[in-house]
Amino acid sequence: MKLTVVGMAGTFPGPASGCSSYLLEHDGFRMLLDIGNGSTGALQEACGLLGPDAVIVSHLHGDHYLDLITYTYARRYHPDGMPSKLHVYGPRTIRQSVVGAYARDVDELLDEVYVFHPVEREGVCEVGPFEVDLRHVNHPVETFGMRVSAGGRTLTYSADTGQTDALVGLARDANLFLCEASYLEGEQNPPDVHLTGLQAGEYATRAGVEKLVLTHLVPWGDASRSLAEAQRSYDGDVVLAHRLQSYDV
């Protein structure tokens, strides 16, 4: 299983990256975890504009799903012809949220491009060669953290979350833990929204993961400080996510 960071900026695109989007590949199947605004620029370098076979959206904040709108046109009107329909998994109102971004009736257009799979509850689903365990995490809207397994390897993606013991189960013994670190210690951070690097490291330690990759780094933050915080609470391999950086899980 291979992970490529397509976008890692939190809240809004930064000068060097679009928002959250992560490409997983295994046995020739390509699946995106989130498709945040600004991410499809790098997608064209990561696997080609029409490369993905499926998308799983963690939650319906724009920095995690909004490029589904513009990507509709990329797939429908590509000069090489329209590819097979893209399977899109996400919270139960995902289709309505995409429709709401248009100023016209787009039912026919969306039906030509996407097959929506609303996720009604926590649990395990099969997407191509991947087994995906979706569990609620701690964020103001319904949000799914993900444990993705294939070929005997496991990646956990925190999505956006405040502190929650659910992360420990999701990340237990994972080979790679892709965890958000939006906040910095010592600041007046609102509760139940995001994690600091220190907290991400604490969860990585509790779960016994092999590698921690910090992501959802807010452009006005201090990434080097987030990394230093995580290194205080996790003594394993920890790095910052970077646009188009790849990892063997």
PADREN-955800 format. One line per field, with one value per atom (N, C-alpha, C): atom name; x, y, z; residue number from 1. Coordinates in nm, 3 decimals, padded with zeros to 5 digits. Layout:
<sites>
atomo [CA,...]
c1 [X,...]
c2 [Y,...]
c3 [Z,...]
num [NUM,...]
</sites>
This chain:
<sites>
atomo [N,CA,C,N,CA,C,N,CA,C,N,CA,C,N,CA,C,N,CA,C,N,CA,C,N,CA,C,N,CA,C,N,CA,C,N,CA,C,N,CA,C,N,CA,C,N,CA,C,N,CA,C,N,CA,C,N,CA,C,N,CA,C,N,CA,C,N,CA,C,N,CA,C,N,CA,C,N,CA,C,N,CA,C,N,CA,C,N,CA,C,N,CA,C,N,CA,C,N,CA,C,N,CA,C,N,CA,C,N,CA,C,N,CA,C,N,CA,C,N,CA,C,N,CA,C,N,CA,C,N,CA,C,N,CA,C,N,CA,C,N,CA,C,N,CA,C,N,CA,C,N,CA,C,N,CA,C,N,CA,C,N,CA,C,N,CA,C,N,CA,C,N,CA,C,N,CA,C,N,CA,C,N,CA,C,N,CA,C,N,CA,C,N,CA,C,N,CA,C,N,CA,C,N,CA,C,N,CA,C,N,CA,C,N,CA,C,N,CA,C,N,CA,C,N,CA,C,N,CA,C,N,CA,C,N,CA,C,N,CA,C,N,CA,C,N,CA,C,N,CA,C,N,CA,C,N,CA,C,N,CA,C,N,CA,C,N,CA,C,N,CA,C,N,CA,C,N,CA,C,N,CA,C,N,CA,C,N,CA,C,N,CA,C,N,CA,C,N,CA,C,N,CA,C,N,CA,C,N,CA,C,N,CA,C,N,CA,C,N,CA,C,N,CA,C,N,CA,C,N,CA,C,N,CA,C,N,CA,C,N,CA,C,N,CA,C,N,CA,C,N,CA,C,N,CA,C,N,CA,C,N,CA,C,N,CA,C,N,CA,C,N,CA,C,N,CA,C,N,CA,C,N,CA,C,N,CA,C,N,CA,C,N,CA,C,N,CA,C,N,CA,C,N,CA,C,N,CA,C,N,CA,C,N,CA,C,N,CA,C,N,CA,C,N,CA,C,N,CA,C,N,CA,C,N,CA,C,N,CA,C,N,CA,C,N,CA,C,N,CA,C,N,CA,C,N,CA,C,N,CA,C,N,CA,C,N,CA,C,N,CA,C,N,CA,C,N,CA,C,N,CA,C,N,CA,C,N,CA,C,N,CA,C,N,CA,C,N,CA,C,N,CA,C,N,CA,C,N,CA,C,N,CA,C,N,CA,C,N,CA,C,N,CA,C,N,CA,C,N,CA,C,N,CA,C,N,CA,C,N,CA,C,N,CA,C,N,CA,C,N,CA,C,N,CA,C,N,CA,C,N,CA,C,N,CA,C,N,CA,C,N,CA,C,N,CA,C,N,CA,C,N,CA,C,N,CA,C,N,CA,C,N,CA,C,N,CA,C,N,CA,C,N,CA,C,N,CA,C,N,CA,C,N,CA,C,N,CA,C,N,CA,C,N,CA,C,N,CA,C,N,CA,C,N,CA,C,N,CA,C,N,CA,C,N,CA,C,N,CA,C,N,CA,C,N,CA,C,N,CA,C,N,CA,C,N,CA,C,N,CA,C,N,CA,C,N,CA,C,N,CA,C,N,CA,C,N,CA,C,N,CA,C,N,CA,C,N,CA,C,N,CA,C,N,CA,C,N,CA,C,N,CA,C,N,CA,C,N,CA,C,N,CA,C,N,CA,C,N,CA,C,N,CA,C,N,CA,C,N,CA,C,N,CA,C,N,CA,C,N,CA,C,N,CA,C,N,CA,C,N,CA,C,N,CA,C,N,CA,C,N,CA,C,N,CA,C,N,CA,C,N,CA,C,N,CA,C,N,CA,C,N,CA,C,N,CA,C,N,CA,C,N,CA,C,N,CA,C,N,CA,C,N,CA,C,N,CA,C,N,CA,C,N,CA,C,N,CA,C,N,CA,C,N,CA,C,N,CA,C,N,CA,C,N,CA,C,N,CA,C,N,CA,C,N,CA,C,N,CA,C,N,CA,C,N,CA,C,N,CA,C]
c1 [00.085,00.000,00.089,00.060,00.138,00.050,00.102,00.035,00.107,00.032,00.087,00.003,00.069,00.000,-00.034,-00.162,-00.207,-00.226,-00.286,-00.303,-00.299,-00.234,-00.220,-00.250,-00.291,-00.323,-00.458,-00.466,-00.591,-00.665,-00.796,-00.890,-00.896,-00.782,-00.779,-00.646,-00.637,-00.511,-00.398,-00.279,-00.161,-00.086,00.022,00.098,00.165,00.184,00.255,00.168,00.039,-00.045,-00.192,-00.271,-00.415,-00.456,-00.586,-00.638,-00.638,-00.687,-00.670,-00.713,-00.619,-00.646,-00.526,-00.554,-00.447,-00.477,-00.381,-00.399,-00.341,-00.425,-00.381,-00.387,-00.281,-00.275,-00.238,-00.307,-00.276,-00.334,-00.253,-00.295,-00.360,-00.306,-00.355,-00.480,-00.534,-00.654,-00.611,-00.677,-00.641,-00.761,-00.742,-00.850,-00.804,-00.886,-00.858,-00.927,-00.854,-00.914,-00.928,-01.049,-01.082,-01.034,-01.101,-01.070,-01.102,-01.020,-01.041,-01.013,-01.057,-01.043,-00.897,-00.870,-00.736,-00.652,-00.705,-00.622,-00.607,-00.699,-00.691,-00.579,-00.518,-00.398,-00.288,-00.257,-00.153,-00.196,-00.328,-00.376,-00.326,-00.321,-00.276,-00.131,-00.051,00.087,00.098,00.008,00.017,-00.023,-00.131,-00.177,-00.249,-00.249,-00.325,-00.465,-00.522,-00.650,-00.761,-00.758,-00.864,-00.821,-00.716,-00.660,-00.743,-00.812,-00.880,-00.994,-01.008,-01.118,-01.227,-01.194,-01.291,-01.242,-01.337,-01.308,-01.387,-01.322,-01.394,-01.379,-01.490,-01.490,-01.516,-01.428,-01.439,-01.552,-01.571,-01.676,-01.700,-01.808,-01.855,-01.817,-01.691,-01.631,-01.556,-01.560,-01.512,-01.369,-01.284,-01.144,-01.123,-01.234,-01.223,-01.306,-01.394,-01.474,-01.499,-01.468,-01.518,-01.467,-01.352,-01.305,-01.387,-01.481,-01.575,-01.656,-01.676,-01.757,-01.685,-01.566,-01.492,-01.448,-01.422,-01.378,-01.488,-01.612,-01.723,-01.698,-01.660,-01.637,-01.513,-01.410,-01.288,-01.316,-01.404,-01.434,-01.538,-01.636,-01.743,-01.697,-01.608,-01.572,-01.426,-01.361,-01.221,-01.209,-01.109,-01.097,-01.072,-01.024,-01.005,-01.132,-01.241,-01.367,-01.397,-01.524,-01.567,-01.529,-01.458,-01.421,-01.541,-01.520,-01.625,-01.659,-01.778,-01.824,-01.734,-01.712,-01.630,-01.717,-01.678,-01.752,-01.710,-01.809,-01.784,-01.857,-01.782,-01.835,-01.822,-01.920,-01.912,-02.035,-02.042,-02.158,-02.289,-02.396,-02.525,-02.576,-02.539,-02.588,-02.485,-02.392,-02.285,-02.337,-02.432,-02.482,-02.550,-02.633,-02.702,-02.603,-02.494,-02.394,-02.326,-02.298,-02.238,-02.337,-02.461,-02.564,-02.578,-02.569,-02.591,-02.489,-02.377,-02.273,-02.302,-02.398,-02.432,-02.552,-02.562,-02.674,-02.777,-02.780,-02.874,-02.898,-02.988,-03.018,-02.902,-02.836,-02.720,-02.738,-02.862,-02.883,-02.830,-02.861,-02.818,-02.665,-02.606,-02.460,-02.393,-02.437,-02.376,-02.396,-02.511,-02.538,-02.451,-02.404,-02.313,-02.171,-02.136,-01.997,-01.973,-02.066,-02.043,-02.148,-02.107,-02.199,-02.178,-02.278,-02.266,-02.307,-02.226,-02.254,-02.262,-02.379,-02.391,-02.360,-02.277,-02.241,-02.339,-02.422,-02.529,-02.484,-02.379,-02.338,-02.191,-02.135,-01.999,-01.993,-01.874,-01.858,-01.756,-01.745,-01.644,-01.708,-01.640,-01.684,-01.564,-01.594,-01.490,-01.492,-01.378,-01.364,-01.245,-01.274,-01.166,-01.095,-00.961,-00.887,-00.876,-00.934,-00.918,-01.035,-01.000,-01.098,-01.092,-01.204,-01.206,-01.300,-01.244,-01.322,-01.345,-01.470,-01.508,-01.565,-01.507,-01.551,-01.564,-01.666,-01.686,-01.572,-01.528,-01.431,-01.495,-01.417,-01.471,-01.454,-01.558,-01.554,-01.696,-01.713,-01.847,-01.951,-01.910,-02.004,-01.969,-02.063,-02.034,-01.907,-01.811,-01.681,-01.634,-01.582,-01.532,-01.381,-01.317,-01.179,-01.177,-01.063,-01.058,-00.939,-00.963,-00.857,-00.862,-00.759,-00.760,-00.655,-00.698,-00.608,-00.608,-00.489,-00.474,-00.336,-00.326,-00.196,-00.123,-00.198,-00.136,-00.081,-00.110,-00.062,-00.182,-00.160,-00.270,-00.227,-00.314,-00.300,-00.422,-00.399,-00.509,-00.504,-00.620,-00.636,-00.730,-00.681,-00.761,-00.878,-00.869,-00.957,-00.940,-01.042,-01.036,-01.100,-01.030,-01.084,-01.021,-01.100,-01.046,-01.009,-00.984,-00.942,-01.054,-01.020,-01.117,-01.044,-01.090,-01.030,-01.054,-01.147,-01.171,-01.044,-00.958,-00.835,-00.743,-00.744,-00.655,-00.693,-00.823,-00.867,-00.844,-00.872,-00.852,-00.705,-00.615,-00.473,-00.395,-00.460,-00.388,-00.294,-00.163,-00.060,-00.057,-00.106,-00.104,00.040,00.062,00.194,00.221,00.115,00.129,00.005,00.026,-00.083,-00.076,-00.171,-00.182,-00.275,-00.216,-00.293,-00.287,-00.400,-00.406,-00.334,-00.277,-00.209,-00.228,-00.353,-00.388,-00.347,-00.353,-00.332,-00.192,-00.156,-00.029,-00.056,00.030,00.019,00.038,-00.027,-00.009,-00.097,-00.181,-00.274,-00.415,-00.503,-00.642,-00.721,-00.703,-00.767,-00.905,-01.007,-01.140,-01.139,-01.215,-01.216,-01.296,-01.265,-01.346,-01.350,-01.239,-01.232,-01.108,-00.989,-00.863,-00.766,-00.652,-00.546,-00.422,-00.338,-00.204,-00.107,00.014,00.115,00.144,00.145,00.167,00.060,-00.066,-00.175,-00.169,-00.133,-00.117,-00.011,00.099,00.204,00.160,00.079,00.027,-00.059,-00.145,-00.229,-00.144,-00.042,00.046,00.116,00.158,00.223,00.125,00.007,-00.093,-00.133,-00.138,-00.182,-00.068,00.055,00.169,00.193,00.180,00.196,00.344,00.372,00.510,00.560,00.472,00.515,00.401,00.435,00.336,00.366,00.264,00.274,00.175,00.225,00.140,00.087,-00.044,-00.106,-00.212,-00.290,-00.388,-00.321,-00.208,-00.128,-00.178,-00.228,-00.289,-00.181,-00.204,-00.100,-00.041,-00.119,-00.064,-00.004,00.007,00.067,00.218,00.276,00.421,00.448,00.472,00.486,00.604,00.714,00.831,00.799,00.717,00.676,00.582,00.492,00.403,00.486,00.589,00.675,00.748,00.801,00.873,00.779,00.655,00.559,00.534,00.515,00.490,00.610,00.729,00.849,00.864,00.799,00.801,00.718,00.614,00.521,00.525,00.606,00.616,00.761,00.822,00.964,00.989,00.885,00.901,00.930,00.913,00.939,00.823,00.848,00.744,00.795,00.710,00.746,00.626,00.652,00.547,00.503,00.374,00.324,00.367,00.405,00.440,00.371,00.333,00.267,00.349,00.284,00.338,00.446,00.460,00.548,00.478,00.553,00.496,00.561,00.485,00.531,00.481,00.567,00.523,00.468,00.342,00.276,00.327]
c2 [-00.118,00.000,00.124,00.216,00.338,00.459,00.552,00.677,00.792,00.880,01.004,01.119,01.220,01.338,01.428,01.443,01.529,01.672,01.684,01.814,01.795,01.890,01.873,02.000,02.107,02.231,02.218,02.279,02.277,02.408,02.399,02.513,02.585,02.620,02.683,02.650,02.652,02.618,02.712,02.656,02.736,02.766,02.839,02.873,02.753,02.646,02.530,02.405,02.414,02.294,02.330,02.247,02.253,02.189,02.180,02.123,01.970,01.913,01.771,01.679,01.595,01.489,01.396,01.265,01.167,01.047,01.011,00.903,00.774,00.671,00.536,00.447,00.370,00.280,00.140,00.042,-00.098,-00.183,-00.272,-00.363,-00.287,-00.171,-00.093,-00.012,-00.018,00.057,00.184,00.295,00.426,00.486,00.517,00.570,00.697,00.800,00.925,00.926,00.965,01.000,01.151,01.198,01.341,01.402,01.512,01.584,01.731,01.791,01.928,02.031,02.154,02.257,02.284,02.292,02.316,02.193,02.076,01.954,01.894,01.921,01.852,01.905,02.018,02.059,01.956,01.922,01.822,01.682,01.655,01.523,01.489,01.589,01.566,01.521,01.560,01.515,01.381,01.356,01.235,01.110,01.120,01.000,01.030,01.156,01.193,01.236,01.325,01.384,01.281,01.177,01.076,00.950,00.958,00.841,00.776,00.850,00.786,00.693,00.584,00.490,00.509,00.574,00.596,00.710,00.770,00.876,00.845,00.861,00.857,00.993,01.057,01.189,01.172,01.227,01.210,01.293,01.416,01.502,01.618,01.689,01.787,01.930,01.949,02.081,02.100,02.223,02.247,02.205,02.214,02.178,02.027,01.951,01.807,01.750,01.832,01.774,01.867,01.996,02.091,02.069,02.005,01.984,01.880,01.812,01.728,01.809,01.938,02.020,02.044,02.101,02.127,01.998,01.894,01.767,01.702,01.737,01.690,01.724,01.848,01.892,01.827,01.808,01.745,01.605,01.531,01.396,01.394,01.484,01.482,01.531,01.631,01.694,01.674,01.574,01.549,01.517,01.573,01.550,01.405,01.324,01.182,01.101,01.168,01.100,01.079,01.060,01.045,00.906,00.898,00.767,00.702,00.584,00.519,00.603,00.580,00.661,00.642,00.752,00.751,00.721,00.624,00.588,00.681,00.748,00.848,00.806,00.783,00.747,00.867,00.887,00.999,01.007,01.107,01.125,01.128,01.099,01.069,01.180,01.306,01.416,01.462,01.375,01.419,01.462,01.389,01.428,01.564,01.585,01.713,01.828,01.803,01.907,01.944,01.846,01.875,01.950,01.905,01.972,02.118,02.145,02.280,02.381,02.337,02.429,02.482,02.424,02.466,02.562,02.642,02.735,02.686,02.556,02.501,02.354,02.293,02.152,02.071,01.992,01.915,01.765,01.722,01.579,01.492,01.529,01.448,01.448,01.566,01.576,01.489,01.499,01.421,01.271,01.233,01.091,01.034,01.119,01.074,01.052,01.120,01.123,01.040,01.047,00.987,00.881,00.788,00.700,00.729,00.786,00.822,00.705,00.685,00.581,00.649,00.694,00.761,00.662,00.704,00.620,00.651,00.556,00.578,00.554,00.476,00.441,00.399,00.389,00.337,00.192,00.150,00.011,-00.006,-00.129,-00.167,-00.178,-00.122,-00.138,-00.179,-00.241,-00.282,-00.187,-00.128,-00.037,-00.086,-00.147,-00.209,-00.311,-00.307,-00.403,-00.362,-00.248,-00.193,-00.232,-00.266,-00.278,-00.149,-00.079,00.053,00.048,00.073,00.080,00.227,00.270,00.410,00.426,00.519,00.542,00.692,00.729,00.869,00.922,01.043,01.113,01.243,01.328,01.440,01.572,01.610,01.730,01.789,01.918,01.977,01.920,01.859,01.790,01.642,01.560,01.417,01.393,01.326,01.307,01.165,01.101,00.964,00.962,00.907,00.865,00.730,00.694,00.575,00.487,00.358,00.258,00.177,00.189,00.129,00.019,-00.101,-00.216,-00.280,-00.325,-00.398,-00.461,-00.582,-00.647,-00.666,-00.682,-00.704,-00.578,-00.461,-00.334,-00.246,-00.153,-00.070,00.076,00.164,00.309,00.360,00.449,00.517,00.664,00.720,00.862,00.922,01.019,01.077,01.160,01.208,01.315,01.434,01.518,01.632,01.589,01.613,01.568,01.641,01.660,01.695,01.567,01.579,01.462,01.358,01.232,01.123,00.991,00.904,00.771,00.686,00.726,00.650,00.639,00.739,00.736,00.622,00.587,00.480,00.349,00.318,00.196,00.198,00.312,00.323,00.303,00.355,00.355,00.240,00.152,00.047,-00.031,-00.026,-00.101,-00.069,00.047,00.085,00.104,00.072,00.093,00.241,00.316,00.460,00.529,00.633,00.711,00.851,00.883,01.015,01.097,01.187,01.252,01.403,01.465,01.610,01.672,01.791,01.865,02.014,02.057,02.193,02.299,02.265,02.363,02.354,02.459,02.464,02.470,02.405,02.411,02.555,02.588,02.718,02.827,02.794,02.892,02.863,02.959,02.941,02.868,02.738,02.657,02.613,02.630,02.581,02.429,02.375,02.230,02.158,02.028,01.938,01.978,02.030,02.066,02.004,02.032,01.986,01.942,01.886,01.842,01.930,01.927,01.983,01.871,01.910,01.810,01.723,01.784,01.708,01.602,01.639,01.542,01.432,01.469,01.367,01.266,01.315,01.225,01.137,01.192,01.112,00.997,01.024,00.917,00.814,00.859,00.766,00.674,00.728,00.647,00.548,00.595,00.506,00.393,00.421,00.321,00.231,00.268,00.185,00.182,00.298,00.301,00.300,00.260,00.255,00.392,00.469,00.596,00.696,00.820,00.927,01.034,01.069,01.176,01.285,01.403,01.515,01.589,01.615,01.681,01.780,01.834,01.938,02.055,02.096,02.203,02.336,02.420,02.547,02.641,02.705,02.788,02.894,02.949,03.053,02.994,02.862,02.797,02.793,02.706,02.688,02.539,02.487,02.342,02.287,02.360,02.310,02.297,02.386,02.377,02.259,02.234,02.117,01.989,01.982,01.864,01.847,01.956,01.949,01.904,01.950,01.909,01.758,01.707,01.564,01.481,01.529,01.456,01.451,01.541,01.539,01.423,01.383,01.282,01.149,01.142,01.019,01.003,00.891,00.873,00.788,00.761,00.688,00.780,00.728,00.803,00.900,01.030,01.130,01.233,01.266,01.363,01.452,01.562,01.650,01.606,01.611,01.585,01.698,01.661,01.758,01.720,01.819,01.798,01.704,01.598,01.498,01.408,01.415,01.319,01.183,01.077,00.941,00.856,00.758,00.667,00.527,00.429,00.290,00.260,00.222,00.201,00.070]
c3 [00.000,00.000,00.000,-00.089,-00.103,-00.074,00.005,00.036,-00.031,-00.099,-00.152,-00.101,-00.045,00.005,-00.114,-00.143,-00.253,-00.201,-00.083,-00.018,00.131,00.203,00.347,00.426,00.359,00.429,00.499,00.617,00.691,00.678,00.669,00.670,00.535,00.479,00.347,00.282,00.147,00.082,00.123,00.136,00.163,00.035,00.044,-00.077,-00.142,-00.066,-00.119,-00.128,-00.092,-00.093,-00.090,-00.158,-00.142,-00.011,00.010,00.135,00.131,00.238,00.266,00.152,00.110,00.013,00.011,00.017,00.031,-00.059,-00.141,-00.237,-00.184,-00.179,-00.143,-00.266,-00.288,-00.403,-00.356,-00.414,-00.386,-00.499,-00.553,-00.660,-00.777,-00.810,-00.923,-00.897,-00.776,-00.740,-00.667,-00.702,-00.645,-00.573,-00.448,-00.365,-00.295,-00.302,-00.232,-00.096,00.006,00.134,00.134,00.117,00.107,-00.025,-00.060,-00.184,-00.159,-00.071,-00.027,-00.135,-00.110,-00.212,-00.245,-00.374,-00.424,-00.443,-00.411,-00.414,-00.554,-00.644,-00.774,-00.862,-00.825,-00.897,-00.881,-00.756,-00.729,-00.769,-00.769,-00.811,-00.951,-01.038,-01.176,-01.181,-01.082,-01.074,-01.003,-00.908,-00.827,-00.904,-00.983,-01.054,-01.184,-01.227,-01.345,-01.308,-01.386,-01.352,-01.337,-01.419,-01.416,-01.341,-01.264,-01.200,-01.092,-01.005,-00.891,-00.933,-00.857,-00.875,-00.770,-00.660,-00.552,-00.465,-00.393,-00.296,-00.169,-00.054,00.073,00.139,00.166,00.229,00.379,00.459,00.604,00.663,00.612,00.664,00.569,00.592,00.494,00.531,00.564,00.567,00.435,00.383,00.247,00.222,00.323,00.302,00.296,00.294,00.279,00.164,00.103,-00.006,-00.125,-00.114,-00.214,-00.355,-00.372,-00.509,-00.584,-00.515,-00.589,-00.688,-00.660,-00.749,-00.881,-00.875,-00.998,-01.066,-00.986,-01.043,-01.127,-01.100,-01.183,-01.329,-01.356,-01.494,-01.554,-01.470,-01.519,-01.574,-01.507,-01.552,-01.665,-01.658,-01.757,-01.893,-01.897,-02.024,-02.063,-02.007,-02.042,-02.191,-02.259,-02.404,-02.441,-02.348,-02.377,-02.361,-02.325,-02.305,-02.158,-02.127,-01.989,-01.937,-01.824,-01.769,-01.700,-01.646,-01.569,-01.447,-01.394,-01.282,-01.159,-01.088,-00.968,-00.848,-00.767,-00.647,-00.533,-00.474,-00.370,-00.242,-00.136,-00.006,00.087,00.173,00.266,00.353,00.441,00.529,00.452,00.519,00.454,00.363,00.388,00.304,00.202,00.167,00.079,-00.058,-00.113,-00.246,-00.239,-00.139,-00.125,-00.108,-00.037,-00.017,-00.148,-00.230,-00.361,-00.448,-00.452,-00.532,-00.491,-00.362,-00.312,-00.360,-00.412,-00.460,-00.601,-00.667,-00.804,-00.802,-00.904,-00.914,-01.015,-01.036,-01.134,-01.101,-01.175,-01.160,-01.218,-01.134,-01.182,-01.159,-01.136,-01.109,-01.223,-01.345,-01.459,-01.471,-01.453,-01.461,-01.356,-01.232,-01.126,-01.147,-01.197,-01.220,-01.330,-01.420,-01.526,-01.474,-01.366,-01.321,-01.196,-01.098,-00.967,-00.934,-00.850,-00.778,-00.630,-00.565,-00.424,-00.335,-00.230,-00.131,00.006,00.047,00.178,00.291,00.383,00.498,00.611,00.642,00.740,00.884,00.903,01.039,01.038,01.156,01.170,01.122,01.080,01.041,00.932,00.886,00.787,00.649,00.549,00.410,00.325,00.212,00.118,00.000,-00.029,-00.143,-00.224,-00.341,-00.417,-00.329,-00.323,-00.240,-00.094,-00.059,00.076,00.167,00.290,00.396,00.478,00.486,00.549,00.669,00.787,00.910,00.941,00.940,00.961,01.101,01.178,01.315,01.341,01.416,01.449,01.536,01.501,01.584,01.634,01.699,01.776,01.701,01.626,01.543,01.541,01.512,01.521,01.426,01.316,01.227,01.226,01.178,01.171,01.091,01.153,01.092,01.117,01.013,01.023,01.016,01.122,01.111,01.040,00.984,00.899,00.932,00.935,00.945,00.816,00.734,00.600,00.595,00.555,00.551,00.413,00.371,00.245,00.244,00.190,00.177,00.309,00.418,00.547,00.612,00.558,00.613,00.648,00.741,00.789,00.800,00.749,00.764,00.839,00.934,01.002,00.970,00.938,00.908,01.011,01.086,01.193,01.143,01.017,00.970,01.063,01.077,01.170,01.301,01.411,01.539,01.656,01.760,01.890,01.963,02.091,02.167,02.175,02.152,02.160,02.170,02.258,02.271,02.147,02.062,01.939,01.855,01.863,01.784,01.825,01.951,01.998,01.931,01.928,01.862,01.712,01.650,01.506,01.467,01.550,01.514,01.576,01.651,01.725,01.632,01.659,01.586,01.437,01.398,01.255,01.208,01.082,01.024,00.998,00.968,00.948,01.001,01.079,01.138,01.081,00.995,00.933,01.021,01.099,01.204,01.193,01.211,01.207,01.327,01.305,01.411,01.383,01.388,01.347,01.448,01.574,01.680,01.740,01.812,01.884,02.033,02.110,02.255,02.304,02.416,02.477,02.422,02.325,02.269,02.318,02.301,02.346,02.237,02.231,02.128,02.175,02.090,02.128,02.143,02.236,02.257,02.149,02.134,02.051,01.904,01.854,01.712,01.646,01.701,01.642,01.750,01.706,01.794,01.779,01.880,01.869,01.829,01.793,01.765,01.886,02.004,02.127,02.145,02.124,02.140,02.034,01.910,01.805,01.845,01.900,01.946,02.060,02.150,02.261,02.210,02.112,02.057,01.984,01.912,01.842,01.941,02.054,02.157,02.219,02.254,02.314,02.221,02.090,01.993,01.947,01.975,01.935,01.786,01.719,01.573,01.535,01.411,01.362,01.316,01.250,01.192,01.205,01.240,01.254,01.151,01.072,00.974,01.014,01.045,01.087,00.966,00.967,00.853,00.899,00.801,00.828,00.899,00.844,00.902,00.849,00.937,00.899,00.845,00.730,00.669,00.760,00.852,00.941,01.068,01.075,01.192,01.184,01.265,01.272,01.267,01.145,01.127,01.206,01.211,01.285,01.434,01.485,01.625,01.647,01.552,01.562,01.566,01.481,01.479,01.612,01.666,01.793,01.906,01.903,02.004,01.997,01.875,01.858,01.904,01.880,01.921,02.072,02.144,02.291,02.347,02.273,02.326,02.251,02.145,02.065,02.024,02.060,02.031,01.908,01.830,01.706,01.589,01.470,01.347,01.322,01.325,01.303,01.204,01.106,01.002,00.973,00.904,00.855,00.716,00.688,00.554,00.461,00.339,00.237,00.107,00.030,-00.099,-00.187,-00.236,-00.327,-00.263,-00.132,-00.063,-00.058,-00.087,-00.086,00.022,00.071,00.174,00.141,00.161,00.161,00.300,00.304,00.434,00.497]
num [1,1,1,2,2,2,3,3,3,4,4,4,5,5,5,6,6,6,7,7,7,8,8,8,9,9,9,10,10,10,11,11,11,12,12,12,13,13,13,14,14,14,15,15,15,16,16,16,17,17,17,18,18,18,19,19,19,20,20,20,21,21,21,22,22,22,23,23,23,24,24,24,25,25,25,26,26,26,27,27,27,28,28,28,29,29,29,30,30,30,31,31,31,32,32,32,33,33,33,34,34,34,35,35,35,36,36,36,37,37,37,38,38,38,39,39,39,40,40,40,41,41,41,42,42,42,43,43,43,44,44,44,45,45,45,46,46,46,47,47,47,48,48,48,49,49,49,50,50,50,51,51,51,52,52,52,53,53,53,54,54,54,55,55,55,56,56,56,57,57,57,58,58,58,59,59,59,60,60,60,61,61,61,62,62,62,63,63,63,64,64,64,65,65,65,66,66,66,67,67,67,68,68,68,69,69,69,70,70,70,71,71,71,72,72,72,73,73,73,74,74,74,75,75,75,76,76,76,77,77,77,78,78,78,79,79,79,80,80,80,81,81,81,82,82,82,83,83,83,84,84,84,85,85,85,86,86,86,87,87,87,88,88,88,89,89,89,90,90,90,91,91,91,92,92,92,93,93,93,94,94,94,95,95,95,96,96,96,97,97,97,98,98,98,99,99,99,100,100,100,101,101,101,102,102,102,103,103,103,104,104,104,105,105,105,106,106,106,107,107,107,108,108,108,109,109,109,110,110,110,111,111,111,112,112,112,113,113,113,114,114,114,115,115,115,116,116,116,117,117,117,118,118,118,119,119,119,120,120,120,121,121,121,122,122,122,123,123,123,124,124,124,125,125,125,126,126,126,127,127,127,128,128,128,129,129,129,130,130,130,131,131,131,132,132,132,133,133,133,134,134,134,135,135,135,136,136,136,137,137,137,138,138,138,139,139,139,140,140,140,141,141,141,142,142,142,143,143,143,144,144,144,145,145,145,146,146,146,147,147,147,148,148,148,149,149,149,150,150,150,151,151,151,152,152,152,153,153,153,154,154,154,155,155,155,156,156,156,157,157,157,158,158,158,159,159,159,160,160,160,161,161,161,162,162,162,163,163,163,164,164,164,165,165,165,166,166,166,167,167,167,168,168,168,169,169,169,170,170,170,171,171,171,172,172,172,173,173,173,174,174,174,175,175,175,176,176,176,177,177,177,178,178,178,179,179,179,180,180,180,181,181,181,182,182,182,183,183,183,184,184,184,185,185,185,186,186,186,187,187,187,188,188,188,189,189,189,190,190,190,191,191,191,192,192,192,193,193,193,194,194,194,195,195,195,196,196,196,197,197,197,198,198,198,199,199,199,200,200,200,201,201,201,202,202,202,203,203,203,204,204,204,205,205,205,206,206,206,207,207,207,208,208,208,209,209,209,210,210,210,211,211,211,212,212,212,213,213,213,214,214,214,215,215,215,216,216,216,217,217,217,218,218,218,219,219,219,220,220,220,221,221,221,222,222,222,223,223,223,224,224,224,225,225,225,226,226,226,227,227,227,228,228,228,229,229,229,230,230,230,231,231,231,232,232,232,233,233,233,234,234,234,235,235,235,236,236,236,237,237,237,238,238,238,239,239,239,240,240,240,241,241,241,242,242,242,243,243,243,244,244,244,245,245,245,246,246,246,247,247,247,248,248,248,249,249,249]
</sites>
